[in-house]
Structures are given as C-alpha cells and as structure tokens.
Amino acid sequence: MQFDFRTLPAQDRYKLLIGCVVPRPIALVTTIDAEGVVNAAPFSFFNVMGNDPPVIVLGIEQRPTGAPKDTVRNIRATKEFVVNLVDEAIADR
C-alpha cells in the first residue's frame, strides 16, 4: 500500500505516522516559562538522534489555530527542557 503525503490531510498523516512505531515510548517534557511556571506535557514523538553531541528530538505540533504550544514557547524563551521517561503505572493511566 502506498500513501501520497502531499495529498493526505494532516490528521490522516498523523494517524499513519503514529502507527509506524509501536509501542511508542511516552515522556513527560517539562519546561518553565519566563515567570517560573512549570509545564509538563506528554509526548510520544521523541527520540535520541545522537550521543556526540547529545541530541534529543521532540516532535511538537502546533495548536489547531497555528499558535505554538506552551512547550515550544517555553523552550524558545529559556533554551531548556527536561525529558522525563514515564513508568508503566503512569503510562497505563
């Protein structure tokens, strides 16, 4: 079966992509905004891309309005984030 991503709606592309890697690991990415407010967001689109230099990639979508999500805004403002791997108890919830 072949899919032409140029012609598929974004929601259909997303569904195909999330089905490519199963099971996907889940992480809570924590950031802090300029006022010191902590944000924790669940992510399944993340991976390690290298160790020298260390590179972690986060796949962060925009809000339906096209606005950036809090995680993106916070990372751009502070240049920092933490990837927290979840255990089975959290993942089950």
PDB file of N, CA, C and O in Angstrom:
ATOM      1  N   MET A   1       0.835  -1.159   0.000  1.00  0.00           N
ATOM      2  CA  MET A   1       0.000   0.000   0.000  1.00  0.00           C
ATOM      3  C   MET A   1       0.889   1.233   0.000  1.00  0.00           C
ATOM      4  O   MET A   1       1.902   1.266   0.698  1.00  0.00           O
ATOM      5  N   GLN A   2       0.524   2.236  -0.766  1.00  0.00           N
ATOM      6  CA  GLN A   2       1.287   3.479  -0.832  1.00  0.00           C
ATOM      7  C   GLN A   2       0.391   4.653  -0.474  1.00  0.00           C
ATOM      8  O   GLN A   2      -0.807   4.658  -0.757  1.00  0.00           O
ATOM      9  N   PHE A   3       1.004   5.645   0.155  1.00  0.00           N
ATOM     10  CA  PHE A   3       0.289   6.858   0.525  1.00  0.00           C
ATOM     11  C   PHE A   3       1.065   8.056  -0.001  1.00  0.00           C
ATOM     12  O   PHE A   3       2.290   8.106   0.103  1.00  0.00           O
ATOM     13  N   ASP A   4       0.363   8.998  -0.553  1.00  0.00           N
ATOM     14  CA  ASP A   4       0.982  10.233  -1.019  1.00  0.00           C
ATOM     15  C   ASP A   4       0.742  11.310   0.032  1.00  0.00           C
ATOM     16  O   ASP A   4      -0.349  11.874   0.117  1.00  0.00           O
ATOM     17  N   PHE A   5       1.774  11.591   0.833  1.00  0.00           N
ATOM     18  CA  PHE A   5       1.627  12.545   1.929  1.00  0.00           C
ATOM     19  C   PHE A   5       1.312  13.951   1.436  1.00  0.00           C
ATOM     20  O   PHE A   5       0.810  14.779   2.197  1.00  0.00           O
ATOM     21  N   ARG A   6       1.602  14.225   0.170  1.00  0.00           N
ATOM     22  CA  ARG A   6       1.280  15.557  -0.366  1.00  0.00           C
ATOM     23  C   ARG A   6      -0.223  15.750  -0.510  1.00  0.00           C
ATOM     24  O   ARG A   6      -0.708  16.881  -0.525  1.00  0.00           O
ATOM     25  N   THR A   7      -0.964  14.643  -0.615  1.00  0.00           N
ATOM     26  CA  THR A   7      -2.410  14.759  -0.839  1.00  0.00           C
ATOM     27  C   THR A   7      -3.245  14.379   0.380  1.00  0.00           C
ATOM     28  O   THR A   7      -4.456  14.603   0.393  1.00  0.00           O
ATOM     29  N   LEU A   8      -2.612  13.807   1.404  1.00  0.00           N
ATOM     30  CA  LEU A   8      -3.352  13.398   2.599  1.00  0.00           C
ATOM     31  C   LEU A   8      -3.572  14.574   3.545  1.00  0.00           C
ATOM     32  O   LEU A   8      -2.675  15.396   3.731  1.00  0.00           O
ATOM     33  N   PRO A   9      -4.744  14.658   4.135  1.00  0.00           N
ATOM     34  CA  PRO A   9      -4.960  15.677   5.168  1.00  0.00           C
ATOM     35  C   PRO A   9      -4.025  15.435   6.354  1.00  0.00           C
ATOM     36  O   PRO A   9      -3.624  14.299   6.608  1.00  0.00           O
ATOM     37  N   ALA A  10      -3.684  16.489   7.069  1.00  0.00           N
ATOM     38  CA  ALA A  10      -2.735  16.404   8.183  1.00  0.00           C
ATOM     39  C   ALA A  10      -3.151  15.360   9.207  1.00  0.00           C
ATOM     40  O   ALA A  10      -2.300  14.628   9.714  1.00  0.00           O
ATOM     41  N   GLN A  11      -4.436  15.274   9.522  1.00  0.00           N
ATOM     42  CA  GLN A  11      -4.897  14.311  10.521  1.00  0.00           C
ATOM     43  C   GLN A  11      -4.639  12.871  10.070  1.00  0.00           C
ATOM     44  O   GLN A  11      -4.287  12.022  10.889  1.00  0.00           O
ATOM     45  N   ASP A  12      -4.810  12.590   8.785  1.00  0.00           N
ATOM     46  CA  ASP A  12      -4.539  11.251   8.266  1.00  0.00           C
ATOM     47  C   ASP A  12      -3.035  10.948   8.277  1.00  0.00           C
ATOM     48  O   ASP A  12      -2.630   9.828   8.588  1.00  0.00           O
ATOM     49  N   ARG A  13      -2.216  11.938   7.940  1.00  0.00           N
ATOM     50  CA  ARG A  13      -0.758  11.744   8.007  1.00  0.00           C
ATOM     51  C   ARG A  13      -0.346  11.421   9.441  1.00  0.00           C
ATOM     52  O   ARG A  13       0.467  10.527   9.675  1.00  0.00           O
ATOM     53  N   TYR A  14      -0.913  12.157  10.396  1.00  0.00           N
ATOM     54  CA  TYR A  14      -0.599  11.930  11.811  1.00  0.00           C
ATOM     55  C   TYR A  14      -0.937  10.499  12.209  1.00  0.00           C
ATOM     56  O   TYR A  14      -0.124   9.827  12.844  1.00  0.00           O
ATOM     57  N   LYS A  15      -2.123  10.025  11.846  1.00  0.00           N
ATOM     58  CA  LYS A  15      -2.538   8.673  12.209  1.00  0.00           C
ATOM     59  C   LYS A  15      -1.602   7.615  11.616  1.00  0.00           C
ATOM     60  O   LYS A  15      -1.271   6.631  12.276  1.00  0.00           O
ATOM     61  N   LEU A  16      -1.184   7.823  10.381  1.00  0.00           N
ATOM     62  CA  LEU A  16      -0.247   6.877   9.768  1.00  0.00           C
ATOM     63  C   LEU A  16       1.102   6.899  10.481  1.00  0.00           C
ATOM     64  O   LEU A  16       1.689   5.847  10.735  1.00  0.00           O
ATOM     65  N   LEU A  17       1.591   8.083  10.801  1.00  0.00           N
ATOM     66  CA  LEU A  17       2.893   8.186  11.443  1.00  0.00           C
ATOM     67  C   LEU A  17       2.909   7.575  12.839  1.00  0.00           C
ATOM     68  O   LEU A  17       3.869   6.894  13.203  1.00  0.00           O
ATOM     69  N   ILE A  18       1.859   7.808  13.629  1.00  0.00           N
ATOM     70  CA  ILE A  18       1.868   7.262  14.984  1.00  0.00           C
ATOM     71  C   ILE A  18       1.734   5.747  14.983  1.00  0.00           C
ATOM     72  O   ILE A  18       2.066   5.094  15.972  1.00  0.00           O
ATOM     73  N   GLY A  19       1.251   5.182  13.879  1.00  0.00           N
ATOM     74  CA  GLY A  19       1.141   3.741  13.776  1.00  0.00           C
ATOM     75  C   GLY A  19       2.413   3.067  13.292  1.00  0.00           C
ATOM     76  O   GLY A  19       2.494   1.839  13.284  1.00  0.00           O
ATOM     77  N   CYS A  20       3.413   3.852  12.885  1.00  0.00           N
ATOM     78  CA  CYS A  20       4.657   3.281  12.345  1.00  0.00           C
ATOM     79  C   CYS A  20       5.542   2.655  13.422  1.00  0.00           C
ATOM     80  O   CYS A  20       6.208   1.652  13.168  1.00  0.00           O
ATOM     81  N   VAL A  21       5.555   3.227  14.599  1.00  0.00           N
ATOM     82  CA  VAL A  21       6.400   2.720  15.678  1.00  0.00           C
ATOM     83  C   VAL A  21       5.489   2.363  16.844  1.00  0.00           C
ATOM     84  O   VAL A  21       4.883   3.232  17.470  1.00  0.00           O
ATOM     85  N   VAL A  22       5.407   1.061  17.124  1.00  0.00           N
ATOM     86  CA  VAL A  22       4.536   0.604  18.201  1.00  0.00           C
ATOM     87  C   VAL A  22       5.293  -0.449  18.999  1.00  0.00           C
ATOM     88  O   VAL A  22       5.883  -1.330  18.373  1.00  0.00           O
ATOM     89  N   PRO A  23       5.324  -0.429  20.291  1.00  0.00           N
ATOM     90  CA  PRO A  23       4.770   0.632  21.123  1.00  0.00           C
ATOM     91  C   PRO A  23       5.693   1.839  21.117  1.00  0.00           C
ATOM     92  O   PRO A  23       6.910   1.697  20.996  1.00  0.00           O
ATOM     93  N   ARG A  24       5.118   3.016  21.247  1.00  0.00           N
ATOM     94  CA  ARG A  24       5.902   4.244  21.308  1.00  0.00           C
ATOM     95  C   ARG A  24       6.191   4.556  22.772  1.00  0.00           C
ATOM     96  O   ARG A  24       5.308   4.442  23.622  1.00  0.00           O
ATOM     97  N   PRO A  25       7.424   4.948  23.063  1.00  0.00           N
ATOM     98  CA  PRO A  25       7.700   5.364  24.441  1.00  0.00           C
ATOM     99  C   PRO A  25       6.973   6.670  24.736  1.00  0.00           C
ATOM    100  O   PRO A  25       6.688   7.453  23.830  1.00  0.00           O
ATOM    101  N   ILE A  26       6.681   6.891  25.993  1.00  0.00           N
ATOM    102  CA  ILE A  26       5.997   8.117  26.399  1.00  0.00           C
ATOM    103  C   ILE A  26       6.908   8.863  27.362  1.00  0.00           C
ATOM    104  O   ILE A  26       7.534   8.267  28.238  1.00  0.00           O
ATOM    105  N   ALA A  27       6.968  10.167  27.186  1.00  0.00           N
ATOM    106  CA  ALA A  27       7.755  11.000  28.080  1.00  0.00           C
ATOM    107  C   ALA A  27       6.922  12.194  28.519  1.00  0.00           C
ATOM    108  O   ALA A  27       6.010  12.631  27.818  1.00  0.00           O
ATOM    109  N   LEU A  28       7.251  12.700  29.675  1.00  0.00           N
ATOM    110  CA  LEU A  28       6.722  13.995  30.098  1.00  0.00           C
ATOM    111  C   LEU A  28       7.845  14.995  29.901  1.00  0.00           C
ATOM    112  O   LEU A  28       8.907  14.882  30.514  1.00  0.00           O
ATOM    113  N   VAL A  29       7.606  15.966  29.050  1.00  0.00           N
ATOM    114  CA  VAL A  29       8.597  17.010  28.818  1.00  0.00           C
ATOM    115  C   VAL A  29       8.229  18.184  29.708  1.00  0.00           C
ATOM    116  O   VAL A  29       7.141  18.750  29.600  1.00  0.00           O
ATOM    117  N   THR A  30       9.151  18.537  30.585  1.00  0.00           N
ATOM    118  CA  THR A  30       8.884  19.646  31.492  1.00  0.00           C
ATOM    119  C   THR A  30       9.681  20.867  31.065  1.00  0.00           C
ATOM    120  O   THR A  30      10.843  20.773  30.667  1.00  0.00           O
ATOM    121  N   THR A  31       9.028  22.004  31.158  1.00  0.00           N
ATOM    122  CA  THR A  31       9.642  23.288  30.846  1.00  0.00           C
ATOM    123  C   THR A  31       9.182  24.292  31.899  1.00  0.00           C
ATOM    124  O   THR A  31       8.247  24.038  32.658  1.00  0.00           O
ATOM    125  N   ILE A  32       9.850  25.414  31.925  1.00  0.00           N
ATOM    126  CA  ILE A  32       9.469  26.506  32.815  1.00  0.00           C
ATOM    127  C   ILE A  32       9.361  27.762  31.974  1.00  0.00           C
ATOM    128  O   ILE A  32      10.241  28.048  31.161  1.00  0.00           O
ATOM    129  N   ASP A  33       8.284  28.517  32.164  1.00  0.00           N
ATOM    130  CA  ASP A  33       8.128  29.741  31.384  1.00  0.00           C
ATOM    131  C   ASP A  33       8.923  30.884  32.021  1.00  0.00           C
ATOM    132  O   ASP A  33       9.537  30.704  33.073  1.00  0.00           O
ATOM    133  N   ALA A  34       8.911  32.039  31.394  1.00  0.00           N
ATOM    134  CA  ALA A  34       9.700  33.183  31.853  1.00  0.00           C
ATOM    135  C   ALA A  34       9.322  33.633  33.262  1.00  0.00           C
ATOM    136  O   ALA A  34      10.135  34.250  33.950  1.00  0.00           O
ATOM    137  N   GLU A  35       8.083  33.330  33.704  1.00  0.00           N
ATOM    138  CA  GLU A  35       7.637  33.707  35.049  1.00  0.00           C
ATOM    139  C   GLU A  35       7.901  32.614  36.086  1.00  0.00           C
ATOM    140  O   GLU A  35       7.575  32.786  37.260  1.00  0.00           O
ATOM    141  N   GLY A  36       8.490  31.487  35.658  1.00  0.00           N
ATOM    142  CA  GLY A  36       8.809  30.410  36.583  1.00  0.00           C
ATOM    143  C   GLY A  36       7.720  29.366  36.741  1.00  0.00           C
ATOM    144  O   GLY A  36       7.805  28.519  37.630  1.00  0.00           O
ATOM    145  N   VAL A  37       6.683  29.410  35.884  1.00  0.00           N
ATOM    146  CA  VAL A  37       5.600  28.433  35.955  1.00  0.00           C
ATOM    147  C   VAL A  37       6.024  27.163  35.221  1.00  0.00           C
ATOM    148  O   VAL A  37       6.454  27.218  34.068  1.00  0.00           O
ATOM    149  N   VAL A  38       5.901  26.018  35.897  1.00  0.00           N
ATOM    150  CA  VAL A  38       6.293  24.730  35.318  1.00  0.00           C
ATOM    151  C   VAL A  38       5.177  24.179  34.442  1.00  0.00           C
ATOM    152  O   VAL A  38       4.001  24.251  34.801  1.00  0.00           O
ATOM    153  N   ASN A  39       5.553  23.629  33.293  1.00  0.00           N
ATOM    154  CA  ASN A  39       4.622  22.975  32.379  1.00  0.00           C
ATOM    155  C   ASN A  39       5.134  21.555  32.145  1.00  0.00           C
ATOM    156  O   ASN A  39       6.318  21.364  31.865  1.00  0.00           O
ATOM    157  N   ALA A  40       4.262  20.565  32.255  1.00  0.00           N
ATOM    158  CA  ALA A  40       4.604  19.178  31.950  1.00  0.00           C
ATOM    159  C   ALA A  40       3.638  18.686  30.885  1.00  0.00           C
ATOM    160  O   ALA A  40       2.422  18.716  31.078  1.00  0.00           O
ATOM    161  N   ALA A  41       4.181  18.232  29.758  1.00  0.00           N
ATOM    162  CA  ALA A  41       3.342  17.799  28.642  1.00  0.00           C
ATOM    163  C   ALA A  41       3.761  16.401  28.199  1.00  0.00           C
ATOM    164  O   ALA A  41       4.955  16.121  28.088  1.00  0.00           O
ATOM    165  N   PRO A  42       2.788  15.513  27.944  1.00  0.00           N
ATOM    166  CA  PRO A  42       3.128  14.161  27.478  1.00  0.00           C
ATOM    167  C   PRO A  42       3.518  14.177  25.998  1.00  0.00           C
ATOM    168  O   PRO A  42       2.926  14.895  25.191  1.00  0.00           O
ATOM    169  N   PHE A  43       4.521  13.376  25.664  1.00  0.00           N
ATOM    170  CA  PHE A  43       4.984  13.263  24.277  1.00  0.00           C
ATOM    171  C   PHE A  43       5.248  11.811  23.937  1.00  0.00           C
ATOM    172  O   PHE A  43       5.818  11.071  24.739  1.00  0.00           O
ATOM    173  N   SER A  44       4.835  11.407  22.755  1.00  0.00           N
ATOM    174  CA  SER A  44       5.242  10.106  22.234  1.00  0.00           C
ATOM    175  C   SER A  44       6.077  10.297  20.964  1.00  0.00           C
ATOM    176  O   SER A  44       6.634   9.335  20.434  1.00  0.00           O
ATOM    177  N   PHE A  45       6.162  11.535  20.480  1.00  0.00           N
ATOM    178  CA  PHE A  45       7.035  11.851  19.343  1.00  0.00           C
ATOM    179  C   PHE A  45       8.336  12.430  19.880  1.00  0.00           C
ATOM    180  O   PHE A  45       8.513  13.648  19.902  1.00  0.00           O
ATOM    181  N   PHE A  46       9.242  11.567  20.313  1.00  0.00           N
ATOM    182  CA  PHE A  46      10.566  11.996  20.736  1.00  0.00           C
ATOM    183  C   PHE A  46      11.520  10.840  20.530  1.00  0.00           C
ATOM    184  O   PHE A  46      11.110   9.679  20.501  1.00  0.00           O
ATOM    185  N   ASN A  47      12.798  11.165  20.387  1.00  0.00           N
ATOM    186  CA  ASN A  47      13.778  10.111  20.209  1.00  0.00           C
ATOM    187  C   ASN A  47      15.176  10.683  20.397  1.00  0.00           C
ATOM    188  O   ASN A  47      15.379  11.896  20.356  1.00  0.00           O
ATOM    189  N   VAL A  48      16.133   9.789  20.604  1.00  0.00           N
ATOM    190  CA  VAL A  48      17.539  10.154  20.670  1.00  0.00           C
ATOM    191  C   VAL A  48      18.105  10.019  19.264  1.00  0.00           C
ATOM    192  O   VAL A  48      17.924   8.988  18.616  1.00  0.00           O
ATOM    193  N   MET A  49      18.786  11.052  18.795  1.00  0.00           N
ATOM    194  CA  MET A  49      19.343  11.030  17.445  1.00  0.00           C
ATOM    195  C   MET A  49      20.866  10.951  17.430  1.00  0.00           C
ATOM    196  O   MET A  49      21.468  10.755  16.374  1.00  0.00           O
ATOM    197  N   GLY A  50      21.479  11.100  18.577  1.00  0.00           N
ATOM    198  CA  GLY A  50      22.931  11.002  18.633  1.00  0.00           C
ATOM    199  C   GLY A  50      23.435  11.206  20.042  1.00  0.00           C
ATOM    200  O   GLY A  50      22.726  11.729  20.903  1.00  0.00           O
ATOM    201  N   ASN A  51      24.691  10.780  20.275  1.00  0.00           N
ATOM    202  CA  ASN A  51      25.252  10.947  21.608  1.00  0.00           C
ATOM    203  C   ASN A  51      26.459  11.863  21.642  1.00  0.00           C
ATOM    204  O   ASN A  51      26.876  12.257  22.731  1.00  0.00           O
ATOM    205  N   ASP A  52      27.042  12.223  20.507  1.00  0.00           N
ATOM    206  CA  ASP A  52      28.210  13.088  20.491  1.00  0.00           C
ATOM    207  C   ASP A  52      28.151  14.009  19.284  1.00  0.00           C
ATOM    208  O   ASP A  52      28.723  13.690  18.241  1.00  0.00           O
ATOM    209  N   PRO A  53      27.483  15.125  19.401  1.00  0.00           N
ATOM    210  CA  PRO A  53      26.896  15.710  20.608  1.00  0.00           C
ATOM    211  C   PRO A  53      25.572  15.036  20.949  1.00  0.00           C
ATOM    212  O   PRO A  53      24.938  14.443  20.076  1.00  0.00           O
ATOM    213  N   PRO A  54      25.144  15.122  22.216  1.00  0.00           N
ATOM    214  CA  PRO A  54      23.857  14.532  22.586  1.00  0.00           C
ATOM    215  C   PRO A  54      22.708  15.292  21.930  1.00  0.00           C
ATOM    216  O   PRO A  54      22.603  16.512  22.055  1.00  0.00           O
ATOM    217  N   VAL A  55      21.850  14.553  21.231  1.00  0.00           N
ATOM    218  CA  VAL A  55      20.743  15.184  20.513  1.00  0.00           C
ATOM    219  C   VAL A  55      19.458  14.415  20.806  1.00  0.00           C
ATOM    220  O   VAL A  55      19.368  13.215  20.545  1.00  0.00           O
ATOM    221  N   ILE A  56      18.479  15.110  21.343  1.00  0.00           N
ATOM    222  CA  ILE A  56      17.135  14.566  21.533  1.00  0.00           C
ATOM    223  C   ILE A  56      16.200  15.382  20.661  1.00  0.00           C
ATOM    224  O   ILE A  56      16.271  16.611  20.640  1.00  0.00           O
ATOM    225  N   VAL A  57      15.327  14.698  19.946  1.00  0.00           N
ATOM    226  CA  VAL A  57      14.388  15.374  19.065  1.00  0.00           C
ATOM    227  C   VAL A  57      12.985  15.232  19.627  1.00  0.00           C
ATOM    228  O   VAL A  57      12.557  14.134  19.982  1.00  0.00           O
ATOM    229  N   LEU A  58      12.273  16.345  19.705  1.00  0.00           N
ATOM    230  CA  LEU A  58      10.873  16.349  20.108  1.00  0.00           C
ATOM    231  C   LEU A  58      10.034  16.723  18.895  1.00  0.00           C
ATOM    232  O   LEU A  58      10.348  17.679  18.186  1.00  0.00           O
ATOM    233  N   GLY A  59       8.977  15.974  18.662  1.00  0.00           N
ATOM    234  CA  GLY A  59       8.032  16.316  17.602  1.00  0.00           C
ATOM    235  C   GLY A  59       6.848  17.036  18.226  1.00  0.00           C
ATOM    236  O   GLY A  59       5.963  16.402  18.800  1.00  0.00           O
ATOM    237  N   ILE A  60       6.831  18.356  18.114  1.00  0.00           N
ATOM    238  CA  ILE A  60       5.800  19.151  18.772  1.00  0.00           C
ATOM    239  C   ILE A  60       4.920  19.797  17.713  1.00  0.00           C
ATOM    240  O   ILE A  60       5.384  20.599  16.902  1.00  0.00           O
ATOM    241  N   GLU A  61       3.655  19.439  17.732  1.00  0.00           N
ATOM    242  CA  GLU A  61       2.726  20.030  16.779  1.00  0.00           C
ATOM    243  C   GLU A  61       2.242  21.379  17.286  1.00  0.00           C
ATOM    244  O   GLU A  61       2.384  21.706  18.464  1.00  0.00           O
ATOM    245  N   GLN A  62       1.670  22.154  16.376  1.00  0.00           N
ATOM    246  CA  GLN A  62       1.074  23.439  16.744  1.00  0.00           C
ATOM    247  C   GLN A  62      -0.340  23.214  17.253  1.00  0.00           C
ATOM    248  O   GLN A  62      -0.923  22.146  17.068  1.00  0.00           O
ATOM    249  N   ARG A  63      -0.874  24.233  17.891  1.00  0.00           N
ATOM    250  CA  ARG A  63      -2.291  24.210  18.264  1.00  0.00           C
ATOM    251  C   ARG A  63      -3.116  24.264  16.979  1.00  0.00           C
ATOM    252  O   ARG A  63      -2.608  24.700  15.946  1.00  0.00           O
ATOM    253  N   PRO A  64      -4.369  23.834  17.023  1.00  0.00           N
ATOM    254  CA  PRO A  64      -5.217  23.892  15.817  1.00  0.00           C
ATOM    255  C   PRO A  64      -5.286  25.291  15.192  1.00  0.00           C
ATOM    256  O   PRO A  64      -5.521  25.423  13.991  1.00  0.00           O
ATOM    257  N   THR A  65      -5.083  26.322  15.999  1.00  0.00           N
ATOM    258  CA  THR A  65      -5.101  27.696  15.492  1.00  0.00           C
ATOM    259  C   THR A  65      -3.812  28.065  14.779  1.00  0.00           C
ATOM    260  O   THR A  65      -3.734  29.108  14.129  1.00  0.00           O
ATOM    261  N   GLY A  66      -2.788  27.204  14.900  1.00  0.00           N
ATOM    262  CA  GLY A  66      -1.478  27.503  14.325  1.00  0.00           C
ATOM    263  C   GLY A  66      -0.526  28.121  15.336  1.00  0.00           C
ATOM    264  O   GLY A  66       0.653  28.312  15.039  1.00  0.00           O
ATOM    265  N   ALA A  67      -1.021  28.436  16.525  1.00  0.00           N
ATOM    266  CA  ALA A  67      -0.185  29.014  17.577  1.00  0.00           C
ATOM    267  C   ALA A  67       0.722  27.942  18.169  1.00  0.00           C
ATOM    268  O   ALA A  67       0.356  26.767  18.201  1.00  0.00           O
ATOM    269  N   PRO A  68       1.906  28.341  18.638  1.00  0.00           N
ATOM    270  CA  PRO A  68       2.788  27.349  19.265  1.00  0.00           C
ATOM    271  C   PRO A  68       2.246  26.893  20.612  1.00  0.00           C
ATOM    272  O   PRO A  68       1.597  27.655  21.329  1.00  0.00           O
ATOM    273  N   LYS A  69       2.523  25.642  20.939  1.00  0.00           N
ATOM    274  CA  LYS A  69       2.130  25.119  22.250  1.00  0.00           C
ATOM    275  C   LYS A  69       3.068  25.681  23.321  1.00  0.00           C
ATOM    276  O   LYS A  69       4.136  26.210  23.016  1.00  0.00           O
ATOM    277  N   ASP A  70       2.644  25.553  24.580  1.00  0.00           N
ATOM    278  CA  ASP A  70       3.415  26.094  25.697  1.00  0.00           C
ATOM    279  C   ASP A  70       4.840  25.533  25.727  1.00  0.00           C
ATOM    280  O   ASP A  70       5.788  26.267  26.009  1.00  0.00           O
ATOM    281  N   THR A  71       4.992  24.253  25.443  1.00  0.00           N
ATOM    282  CA  THR A  71       6.323  23.637  25.463  1.00  0.00           C
ATOM    283  C   THR A  71       7.262  24.364  24.516  1.00  0.00           C
ATOM    284  O   THR A  71       8.396  24.674  24.882  1.00  0.00           O
ATOM    285  N   VAL A  72       6.808  24.637  23.316  1.00  0.00           N
ATOM    286  CA  VAL A  72       7.639  25.336  22.322  1.00  0.00           C
ATOM    287  C   VAL A  72       7.969  26.746  22.795  1.00  0.00           C
ATOM    288  O   VAL A  72       9.124  27.171  22.746  1.00  0.00           O
ATOM    289  N   ARG A  73       6.954  27.465  23.252  1.00  0.00           N
ATOM    290  CA  ARG A  73       7.196  28.835  23.714  1.00  0.00           C
ATOM    291  C   ARG A  73       8.204  28.858  24.854  1.00  0.00           C
ATOM    292  O   ARG A  73       9.097  29.705  24.882  1.00  0.00           O
ATOM    293  N   ASN A  74       8.063  27.921  25.799  1.00  0.00           N
ATOM    294  CA  ASN A  74       8.976  27.891  26.933  1.00  0.00           C
ATOM    295  C   ASN A  74      10.396  27.539  26.522  1.00  0.00           C
ATOM    296  O   ASN A  74      11.346  28.149  27.011  1.00  0.00           O
ATOM    297  N   ILE A  75      10.560  26.565  25.631  1.00  0.00           N
ATOM    298  CA  ILE A  75      11.896  26.185  25.174  1.00  0.00           C
ATOM    299  C   ILE A  75      12.541  27.351  24.433  1.00  0.00           C
ATOM    300  O   ILE A  75      13.724  27.629  24.631  1.00  0.00           O
ATOM    301  N   ARG A  76      11.793  28.022  23.598  1.00  0.00           N
ATOM    302  CA  ARG A  76      12.348  29.174  22.875  1.00  0.00           C
ATOM    303  C   ARG A  76      12.767  30.281  23.838  1.00  0.00           C
ATOM    304  O   ARG A  76      13.774  30.952  23.613  1.00  0.00           O
ATOM    305  N   ALA A  77      12.004  30.473  24.902  1.00  0.00           N
ATOM    306  CA  ALA A  77      12.291  31.552  25.850  1.00  0.00           C
ATOM    307  C   ALA A  77      13.464  31.223  26.768  1.00  0.00           C
ATOM    308  O   ALA A  77      14.279  32.096  27.068  1.00  0.00           O
ATOM    309  N   THR A  78      13.556  29.962  27.221  1.00  0.00           N
ATOM    310  CA  THR A  78      14.564  29.613  28.226  1.00  0.00           C
ATOM    311  C   THR A  78      15.706  28.771  27.681  1.00  0.00           C
ATOM    312  O   THR A  78      16.760  28.673  28.309  1.00  0.00           O
ATOM    313  N   LYS A  79      15.506  28.161  26.512  1.00  0.00           N
ATOM    314  CA  LYS A  79      16.506  27.265  25.899  1.00  0.00           C
ATOM    315  C   LYS A  79      16.741  26.011  26.729  1.00  0.00           C
ATOM    316  O   LYS A  79      17.800  25.391  26.641  1.00  0.00           O
ATOM    317  N   GLU A  80      15.739  25.634  27.545  1.00  0.00           N
ATOM    318  CA  GLU A  80      15.880  24.454  28.401  1.00  0.00           C
ATOM    319  C   GLU A  80      14.606  23.625  28.425  1.00  0.00           C
ATOM    320  O   GLU A  80      13.497  24.146  28.302  1.00  0.00           O
ATOM    321  N   PHE A  81      14.795  22.308  28.587  1.00  0.00           N
ATOM    322  CA  PHE A  81      13.688  21.387  28.829  1.00  0.00           C
ATOM    323  C   PHE A  81      14.254  20.114  29.423  1.00  0.00           C
ATOM    324  O   PHE A  81      15.451  19.847  29.319  1.00  0.00           O
ATOM    325  N   VAL A  82      13.383  19.326  30.051  1.00  0.00           N
ATOM    326  CA  VAL A  82      13.786  18.045  30.623  1.00  0.00           C
ATOM    327  C   VAL A  82      12.843  16.984  30.086  1.00  0.00           C
ATOM    328  O   VAL A  82      11.626  17.170  30.080  1.00  0.00           O
ATOM    329  N   VAL A  83      13.408  15.867  29.632  1.00  0.00           N
ATOM    330  CA  VAL A  83      12.615  14.731  29.177  1.00  0.00           C
ATOM    331  C   VAL A  83      12.586  13.713  30.306  1.00  0.00           C
ATOM    332  O   VAL A  83      13.619  13.165  30.689  1.00  0.00           O
ATOM    333  N   ASN A  84      11.392  13.465  30.837  1.00  0.00           N
ATOM    334  CA  ASN A  84      11.184  12.523  31.937  1.00  0.00           C
ATOM    335  C   ASN A  84      10.491  11.284  31.380  1.00  0.00           C
ATOM    336  O   ASN A  84       9.358  11.366  30.906  1.00  0.00           O
ATOM    337  N   LEU A  85      11.161  10.145  31.436  1.00  0.00           N
ATOM    338  CA  LEU A  85      10.528   8.917  30.960  1.00  0.00           C
ATOM    339  C   LEU A  85       9.497   8.459  31.984  1.00  0.00           C
ATOM    340  O   LEU A  85       9.725   8.553  33.191  1.00  0.00           O
ATOM    341  N   VAL A  86       8.379   7.971  31.504  1.00  0.00           N
ATOM    342  CA  VAL A  86       7.326   7.532  32.419  1.00  0.00           C
ATOM    343  C   VAL A  86       7.449   6.032  32.666  1.00  0.00           C
ATOM    344  O   VAL A  86       7.957   5.288  31.827  1.00  0.00           O
ATOM    345  N   ASP A  87       6.972   5.604  33.833  1.00  0.00           N
ATOM    346  CA  ASP A  87       6.969   4.183  34.133  1.00  0.00           C
ATOM    347  C   ASP A  87       5.617   3.587  33.734  1.00  0.00           C
ATOM    348  O   ASP A  87       4.721   4.308  33.295  1.00  0.00           O
ATOM    349  N   GLU A  88       5.476   2.284  33.887  1.00  0.00           N
ATOM    350  CA  GLU A  88       4.255   1.619  33.453  1.00  0.00           C
ATOM    351  C   GLU A  88       3.007   2.135  34.165  1.00  0.00           C
ATOM    352  O   GLU A  88       1.948   2.251  33.550  1.00  0.00           O
ATOM    353  N   ALA A  89       3.123   2.441  35.446  1.00  0.00           N
ATOM    354  CA  ALA A  89       1.966   2.909  36.197  1.00  0.00           C
ATOM    355  C   ALA A  89       1.415   4.206  35.620  1.00  0.00           C
ATOM    356  O   ALA A  89       0.200   4.370  35.514  1.00  0.00           O
ATOM    357  N   ILE A  90       2.291   5.122  35.249  1.00  0.00           N
ATOM    358  CA  ILE A  90       1.824   6.379  34.649  1.00  0.00           C
ATOM    359  C   ILE A  90       1.325   6.122  33.231  1.00  0.00           C
ATOM    360  O   ILE A  90       0.302   6.671  32.821  1.00  0.00           O
ATOM    361  N   ALA A  91       2.037   5.296  32.488  1.00  0.00           N
ATOM    362  CA  ALA A  91       1.660   5.035  31.100  1.00  0.00           C
ATOM    363  C   ALA A  91       0.271   4.401  31.015  1.00  0.00           C
ATOM    364  O   ALA A  91      -0.496   4.709  30.103  1.00  0.00           O
ATOM    365  N   ASP A  92      -0.054   3.517  31.960  1.00  0.00           N
ATOM    366  CA  ASP A  92      -1.371   2.869  31.952  1.00  0.00           C
ATOM    367  C   ASP A  92      -2.496   3.873  32.132  1.00  0.00           C
ATOM    368  O   ASP A  92      -3.583   3.699  31.582  1.00  0.00           O
ATOM    369  N   ARG A  93      -2.237   4.933  32.906  1.00  0.00           N
ATOM    370  CA  ARG A  93      -3.259   5.956  33.114  1.00  0.00           C
ATOM    371  C   ARG A  93      -3.425   6.778  31.879  1.00  0.00           C
ATOM    372  O   ARG A  93      -4.244   7.697  31.855  1.00  0.00           O
TER     373      ARG A  93
END
